[in-house]
């Protein structure tokens, strides 16, 4: 992952933020995806089930993770002009 450490503020500890991007092909068979995020030291281990992609187009599944939650929502990509 590429990222940087965020600073804390008045007793609120900082964290890390970054981007990890991996292209993959997901079959359009209607099965949900299980997404798991785990830290190298094992202190964070989160999983969430994302619904099947909306269609066979090139959509993106952004992930937002912190110490206690993982959010996954499909984001539609640009559609080819017809």
C-alpha positions, 0 to 999 in steps of 0.5 A: 500500500502507498500512503502516509501516517496521519498526525494526531490532534490533542489526544486523538491518535493519528492513523494511516491513510493510503491507496491499494489498487488491484484490477480484477475480473468479477464474473457477472453471476450474481454472487456477492463478494467477501472483502477482508482487510487485515493488518500485518500484525493482526491487530485489525481484521475486518470482513464485509460482504459486498453485493454482486456487481451491478452489471458486467461493466467496469465498475469500482469497489472502493473500500474505506477501513479504519480500526473498527469498520469496513465500508464497501460500495460499488461505484459505477464507472464511465459507460461507453457511448452508444 
